[in-house]
């Protein structure tokens, strides 16, 4: 399955490893990290992409090493990123590094890979600050290397469907965008994602918030004002688990973005109101659940049943059958790595640039200041 990215057109020249000029063979990928991000998202998508091969997985955890070998029998293993970089330098053995390790490691590992002359994909958030993201972008440009950020939710079914509706003018002039990534997890799981240590870059603002902010900026352009509320609701929680972000975009559209682990009743995934009609869609894209279950991209990937389609119309509640059902476009996570493979060979743009990620981080940093100070922040 292939697709095109939604990022800004980049340098159309070959951004691959200068030491691997043979574009006819698959690009060899080293994956750092085999936790949730590495094992559920990156490894299966890399392995399913024509032109890429999962060559090496980096993890020191024996259980995860065994899991990687069981799922990808031909994969090589490395215990540390340094071992991976040493191997790549000695044998010119890799063409792309994918960083799916904890957030606090993203900047140092991406820097090391770029300085070693290797193109890089970094899971979101690429960094803890917009300044760090822009410094990485500058380093990649200086070295003539691809630096891409894994914002997979640009290929969610609801996002693709909404973007088509907007492009076709079905809603008229968009006025308000509501987006929710809500879960019901009354007990904290612990780990670095829920750590209160600022160095870990944990909490929902930087986790799910990275997705909803990126989607809003892609759909409606830059934000000029940011207001946010962040709360720590669950007993024993150390960082934000219930967060709201309000954006005013330069074109006048307002985005209301909710991310929560404390939602006992889930709201609509998206609700968009425009001058002609509104669109409401419930339910998360099915791709993450499918990947967690061990399913792999193939025929019928990313489709959902008709009863989950969103509804388009005006004046009536979709819960009572108002409006008309709109077929949901299939979600297409494989399109991201197909676009990365094309960019490495000089056949397409970087699907998500670090500068785009930096713009989202500008908003996340402003949201943190807004929640702290109780004020709207102007960008």
C-alpha positions as CSV (number, residue, x, y, z in Angstrom):
1,X,0.0,0.0,0.0
2,X,1.4,3.4,-1.0
3,X,0.4,7.0,-0.5
4,X,1.7,10.5,-0.5
5,X,2.8,12.5,2.4
6,X,1.2,15.7,3.6
7,X,4.3,17.6,4.6
8,X,5.9,20.6,2.9
9,X,7.7,19.8,-0.3
10,X,11.4,19.5,0.6
11,X,14.6,19.2,-1.4
12,X,13.7,16.8,-4.2
13,X,17.3,15.6,-4.4
14,X,18.5,12.3,-2.9
15,X,18.5,12.6,0.9
16,X,19.7,9.1,1.4
17,X,23.1,7.9,2.8
18,X,25.7,9.1,0.4
19,X,27.6,5.9,0.9
20,X,24.8,3.8,-0.6
21,X,24.3,4.9,-4.2
22,X,22.6,1.7,-5.4
23,X,18.9,2.7,-5.4
24,X,17.8,-0.7,-6.8
25,X,18.3,-2.5,-3.4
26,X,16.1,-2.0,-0.3
27,X,17.3,0.6,2.2
28,X,18.4,-1.0,5.4
29,X,16.8,0.3,8.5
30,X,18.2,0.3,12.1
31,X,15.4,0.7,14.7
32,X,16.3,2.0,18.1
33,X,13.8,1.0,20.7
34,X,11.4,-2.0,20.8
35,X,8.8,-0.9,23.3
36,X,5.3,0.2,22.3
37,X,6.3,2.6,19.5
38,X,9.0,0.4,18.1
39,X,7.3,-3.0,18.2
40,X,3.7,-1.9,17.4
41,X,4.1,0.9,15.0
42,X,7.5,1.2,13.4
43,X,8.8,-2.3,12.9
44,X,5.6,-3.7,11.2
45,X,5.3,-0.6,9.0
46,X,8.9,-0.7,8.0
47,X,8.8,-4.4,7.2
48,X,5.6,-3.8,5.1
49,X,7.2,-1.0,3.0
50,X,8.6,-1.8,-0.5
51,X,12.1,-0.4,-0.7
52,X,12.8,-0.8,3.1
53,X,14.1,-3.7,5.1
54,X,14.2,-4.0,8.9
55,X,17.9,-4.8,9.4
56,X,18.7,-4.2,13.0
57,X,16.7,-3.7,16.2
58,X,18.3,-2.0,19.2
59,X,17.2,-3.1,22.7
60,X,19.0,-4.4,25.7
61,X,15.9,-6.0,27.1
62,X,16.1,-9.9,26.7
63,X,12.4,-10.3,26.4
64,X,12.1,-7.6,23.7
65,X,15.1,-9.1,21.9
66,X,13.3,-12.5,21.8
67,X,10.1,-10.8,20.7
68,X,11.9,-9.0,17.8
69,X,13.5,-12.3,16.7
70,X,10.2,-14.1,16.9
71,X,8.4,-11.5,14.8
72,X,11.3,-10.8,12.4
73,X,13.5,-13.9,12.2
74,X,16.1,-12.3,9.9
75,X,16.6,-9.2,12.1
76,X,20.0,-8.5,13.7
77,X,20.1,-7.3,17.3
78,X,22.2,-4.6,19.0
79,X,22.2,-3.9,22.7
80,X,23.0,-0.2,22.5
81,X,22.7,2.7,20.0
82,X,26.6,3.0,20.2
83,X,26.9,-0.6,19.0
84,X,24.5,0.2,16.1
85,X,26.5,3.3,15.1
86,X,29.8,1.5,15.3
87,X,28.5,-1.3,13.1
88,X,27.1,1.2,10.6
89,X,30.4,3.1,10.4
90,X,32.5,0.0,10.1
91,X,30.5,-1.7,7.4
92,X,28.4,1.1,5.8
93,X,25.6,-1.3,6.8
94,X,22.6,1.0,7.3
95,X,20.7,3.6,5.2
96,X,18.2,4.9,7.8
97,X,18.0,5.2,11.6
98,X,14.5,5.1,13.2
99,X,14.4,6.4,16.8
100,X,11.5,5.0,18.8
101,X,13.1,5.2,22.2
102,X,11.9,7.3,25.2
103,X,11.3,11.0,24.5
104,X,14.3,12.3,26.4
105,X,16.7,10.3,24.1
106,X,15.3,11.7,20.8
107,X,17.5,14.7,20.5
108,X,20.9,13.1,21.5
109,X,20.2,10.0,19.3
110,X,19.1,12.0,16.3
111,X,22.1,14.2,16.6
112,X,24.4,11.2,16.8
113,X,22.9,9.6,13.8
114,X,23.0,12.8,11.7
115,X,26.6,13.4,12.7
116,X,27.3,9.8,11.6
117,X,26.0,10.6,8.2
118,X,22.7,8.7,8.5
119,X,19.2,9.8,7.6
120,X,16.8,9.7,10.5
121,X,13.1,9.2,11.4
122,X,12.2,10.3,14.9
123,X,9.0,9.4,16.7
124,X,7.0,12.3,18.0
125,X,7.7,14.5,19.8
126,X,11.0,15.0,18.0
127,X,12.3,17.1,20.9
128,X,11.2,18.8,24.1
129,X,11.5,22.3,22.7
130,X,11.0,24.0,19.3
131,X,14.5,25.3,19.5
132,X,15.9,21.8,19.8
133,X,13.8,20.7,16.8
134,X,15.0,23.6,14.7
135,X,18.6,22.9,15.6
136,X,18.2,19.3,14.5
137,X,16.6,20.5,11.2
138,X,19.6,22.8,10.6
139,X,22.0,19.9,11.3
140,X,20.2,17.7,8.8
141,X,20.1,20.4,6.2
142,X,23.8,21.1,6.7
143,X,24.6,17.4,6.2
144,X,22.2,17.0,3.3
145,X,20.3,14.2,5.2
146,X,16.6,13.3,5.6
147,X,15.2,14.1,9.0
148,X,11.5,13.1,9.3
149,X,9.1,13.0,12.2
150,X,6.7,10.2,12.6
151,X,3.3,12.0,12.9
152,X,1.3,8.9,11.9
153,X,-2.1,10.4,12.8
154,X,-2.0,12.4,9.6
155,X,-2.9,9.1,8.0
156,X,-5.8,8.3,10.3
157,X,-9.1,7.6,8.6
158,X,-11.0,10.5,10.2
159,X,-8.2,13.0,9.3
160,X,-8.0,11.8,5.7
161,X,-11.8,12.0,5.3
162,X,-12.1,15.4,6.9
163,X,-9.3,16.8,4.7
164,X,-11.2,15.5,1.6
165,X,-14.4,17.2,2.8
166,X,-12.6,20.5,3.4
167,X,-10.9,20.3,0.1
168,X,-14.2,19.7,-1.7
169,X,-15.9,22.5,0.1
170,X,-18.6,20.3,1.7
171,X,-18.5,22.3,5.0
172,X,-18.2,25.7,3.4
173,X,-15.9,28.0,5.4
174,X,-14.7,26.1,8.4
175,X,-15.3,27.9,11.7
176,X,-14.6,25.5,14.6
177,X,-12.6,22.2,14.8
178,X,-13.1,20.0,17.8
179,X,-10.7,17.0,18.1
180,X,-10.5,14.4,20.9
181,X,-8.1,11.7,21.9
182,X,-9.8,10.4,25.0
183,X,-9.3,7.2,27.0
184,X,-10.6,5.8,30.2
185,X,-7.6,4.7,32.3
186,X,-8.4,5.4,35.9
187,X,-5.2,3.8,37.2
188,X,-1.9,5.2,36.1
189,X,0.4,2.7,34.3
190,X,3.6,4.4,35.4
191,X,6.8,4.4,33.3
192,X,8.4,7.3,31.7
193,X,5.3,8.4,29.7
194,X,3.6,9.2,33.0
195,X,6.6,10.4,34.9
196,X,6.6,13.8,36.6
197,X,10.3,14.3,35.9
198,X,10.5,17.2,33.3
199,X,13.5,15.5,31.7
200,X,11.3,12.6,30.6
201,X,9.0,14.9,28.5
202,X,6.0,12.8,29.7
203,X,2.4,13.7,30.1
204,X,-0.5,13.9,27.6
205,X,0.3,17.4,26.4
206,X,3.4,16.2,24.7
207,X,2.1,12.7,23.9
208,X,-1.4,12.8,22.4
209,X,-1.2,16.6,22.3
210,X,1.5,16.3,19.7
211,X,-1.0,14.5,17.4
212,X,-4.0,16.8,17.8
213,X,-2.0,20.0,17.5
214,X,-0.2,18.7,14.4
215,X,-3.5,17.8,12.8
216,X,-5.0,21.2,13.6
217,X,-2.0,23.0,12.1
218,X,-2.0,20.9,8.9
219,X,-5.7,21.4,8.4
220,X,-6.1,25.1,9.3
221,X,-2.6,26.7,9.2
222,X,-0.6,28.5,11.9
223,X,-1.9,29.5,15.3
224,X,-1.7,33.0,16.6
225,X,-3.1,32.4,20.1
226,X,-3.0,29.5,22.5
227,X,-5.0,28.8,25.7
228,X,-4.7,25.6,27.7
229,X,-5.8,23.9,30.8
230,X,-3.8,20.9,32.2
231,X,-4.9,18.8,35.2
232,X,-3.5,15.9,37.1
233,X,-6.7,14.0,38.1
234,X,-5.9,10.4,39.0
235,X,-4.6,9.4,42.4
236,X,-0.9,8.7,42.1
237,X,-0.5,10.4,38.7
238,X,2.6,12.6,38.4
239,X,1.9,14.6,35.2
240,X,-1.0,15.9,33.2
241,X,-3.7,13.3,32.3
242,X,-6.5,15.6,31.3
243,X,-5.7,18.5,29.0
244,X,-7.5,21.0,26.9
245,X,-6.0,23.3,24.3
246,X,-7.7,26.1,22.4
247,X,-6.1,27.6,19.3
248,X,-7.0,30.6,17.3
249,X,-5.6,30.2,13.8
250,X,-4.4,33.1,11.6
251,X,-7.3,32.5,9.3
252,X,-9.9,32.8,12.1
253,X,-10.7,29.1,12.6
254,X,-10.8,28.0,16.2
255,X,-9.6,24.6,17.3
256,X,-10.6,23.0,20.6
257,X,-8.4,20.0,21.3
258,X,-9.0,17.5,24.1
259,X,-6.6,14.8,25.3
260,X,-7.5,12.7,28.4
261,X,-6.9,9.5,30.2
262,X,-9.9,10.2,32.5
263,X,-12.8,10.2,30.1
264,X,-15.4,7.8,31.5
265,X,-17.7,8.8,28.5
266,X,-16.0,9.4,25.2
267,X,-16.9,12.4,23.1
268,X,-16.8,12.4,19.3
269,X,-13.4,11.9,17.7
270,X,-13.9,15.0,15.6
271,X,-16.6,17.6,15.2
272,X,-16.1,20.3,12.6
273,X,-18.6,23.2,12.1
274,X,-18.6,25.3,8.9
275,X,-20.8,27.8,7.1
276,X,-22.6,25.2,5.1
277,X,-22.5,22.0,7.2
278,X,-21.0,20.1,10.1
279,X,-19.2,16.8,10.2
280,X,-19.2,14.5,13.3
281,X,-17.2,11.3,13.6
282,X,-17.0,8.9,16.6
283,X,-14.5,6.2,17.2
284,X,-10.7,5.9,16.8
285,X,-9.0,4.9,13.6
286,X,-8.7,1.0,13.7
287,X,-5.1,0.8,12.6
288,X,-3.5,1.0,16.1
289,X,-5.7,-1.7,17.4
290,X,-5.0,-3.9,14.4
291,X,-1.2,-3.5,14.8
292,X,-1.5,-4.3,18.5
293,X,-3.3,-7.5,17.7
294,X,-0.5,-8.5,15.4
295,X,-2.2,-7.8,12.1
296,X,-0.2,-6.4,9.2
297,X,-1.0,-4.1,6.3
298,X,-2.6,-5.8,3.3
299,X,-5.9,-6.1,1.5
300,X,-8.6,-4.2,3.3
301,X,-6.2,-2.4,5.7
302,X,-7.5,0.6,7.5
303,X,-11.1,0.2,6.6
304,X,-14.0,0.4,9.1
305,X,-17.6,-0.8,9.0
306,X,-20.4,1.5,7.7
307,X,-22.0,1.9,11.2
308,X,-18.9,3.9,12.3
309,X,-19.0,6.3,9.4
310,X,-19.3,10.0,10.3
311,X,-22.2,12.1,9.3
312,X,-22.4,15.4,7.4
313,X,-25.2,17.8,7.5
314,X,-26.8,20.7,9.4
315,X,-29.4,21.3,12.1
316,X,-29.8,17.7,13.4
317,X,-27.9,15.4,15.8
318,X,-26.0,12.6,14.1
319,X,-27.0,10.4,17.0
320,X,-30.6,10.6,15.7
321,X,-29.7,10.0,12.1
322,X,-29.3,13.6,11.1
323,X,-27.3,14.4,8.0
324,X,-25.9,11.8,5.7
325,X,-23.4,9.1,6.3
326,X,-20.0,9.8,4.7
327,X,-17.9,6.8,3.8
328,X,-14.7,6.9,5.8
329,X,-11.5,6.8,3.8
330,X,-9.3,3.9,4.8
331,X,-6.5,4.8,7.2
332,X,-3.1,4.5,5.7
333,X,-0.2,4.4,8.1
334,X,1.9,2.5,5.5
335,X,1.8,5.7,3.4
336,X,4.2,7.4,5.8
337,X,7.1,4.9,5.3
338,X,6.3,4.7,1.6
339,X,6.9,8.4,1.4
340,X,10.1,8.1,3.5
341,X,11.4,5.5,1.1
342,X,10.6,7.7,-1.9
343,X,12.3,10.7,-0.2
344,X,15.5,8.7,0.5
345,X,15.7,7.9,-3.2
346,X,15.0,11.5,-4.3
347,X,11.6,10.6,-5.7
348,X,9.4,12.6,-3.3
349,X,9.3,15.1,-0.5
350,X,9.9,14.5,3.2
351,X,6.4,13.5,4.5
352,X,6.8,15.4,7.8
353,X,9.6,17.8,8.3
354,X,11.3,18.8,11.6
355,X,10.3,22.4,11.0
356,X,6.7,21.4,10.9
357,X,7.2,19.5,14.1
358,X,8.9,22.6,15.6
359,X,5.8,24.7,14.8
360,X,3.7,22.2,16.7
361,X,6.2,22.4,19.6
362,X,5.8,26.2,19.6
363,X,2.1,25.6,20.3
364,X,2.8,22.9,23.0
365,X,5.3,25.2,24.8
366,X,2.8,28.0,24.7
367,X,0.1,25.7,26.0
368,X,2.3,24.8,28.9
369,X,2.9,28.5,29.7
370,X,-0.8,29.2,29.4
371,X,-1.8,26.4,31.7
372,X,0.8,27.5,34.2
373,X,-0.1,31.2,34.2
374,X,-3.8,31.0,33.4
375,X,-3.5,33.3,30.4
376,X,-3.8,33.2,26.7
377,X,-0.4,33.2,25.0
378,X,0.1,35.1,21.7
379,X,2.6,33.5,19.2
